[in-house]
Amino acid sequence: MRVPWLLALTVLLVAFTPAHAEPADILISRQLAEAEHLRVGSTVRLATSADGADAREFHVAGIYEPTPDPERLGQVPREIRMHLPDLLQATRPPDVLAGAEPVEGINIRLTDPADARAFSRAVQGALPGIIARPASESTPAGPFRVLERFHLAIATVTILAATVFLLALSIMLVDERRETVGVLRLIGLPVRRLLTQILIEGLLVAGVGAIFGLGLALVSQGLINRFFQWRYDTALVFVHISPEVATTCVSIAVPLGAAATVCASWALLRRNGLRLVRR
């Protein structure tokens, strides 16, 4: 009586076992989809060896844009994202049992990103030997700090050179108005009033120049980003004029322009009015 029961159980298992399992879903990067002419709904075969042994079929469920990474600039990100069980099955060594795979890192997304430091301290306190830190601090920032200092040095040299050029230009412009300043001195206008007028004029000119520079930077920002994003096939933002950057530029340009105008005019205003009018 045991054989019929075994046969019935075998037939039941075969009836409920699908003849062909549906391919698992994966996501592919936009660059990979364009390079291999793939689209959503395509079926691909993936293997971990170059000869294609033990290849498995997967279903392309979507196409995504890879997260921009400055450290990988110039590299075409041909990437695939798959479910963790499928990834473990594809990459598990033959001598490792299922469920015993080593884990090097786990990414956890918090509801409130501001709790990242408190969460890392709690994890490290509860699990000695585990290193938990925010994702923004997970990669070394040495090259970017060097690049930031290099940009600061270039900006400092540029501002100093521009200040010297601006002062020389202001002296030339003030010297051309020597006769006008002499006439104003002769009709009785005091030096303090002339300096105030020159200061207001310098502030207006510097403000207009700062606004024009910001407008030019905003226009150039879009053109530069589009060109380099096309050149390197990435969504990385190369130039970004933030409100903080704009405020810093205006706070440096306007006082510097006004101070250069006043300094250039001070030596001229100290002269006698007759000497200024006389040729």
Summary of the structure (lengths in Angstrom):
residues: 279
radius of gyration: 34.8
end to end distance: 131.8
largest distance: 133.0
contacts: 616
relative contact order: 0.08
helix: 60%
strand: 8%
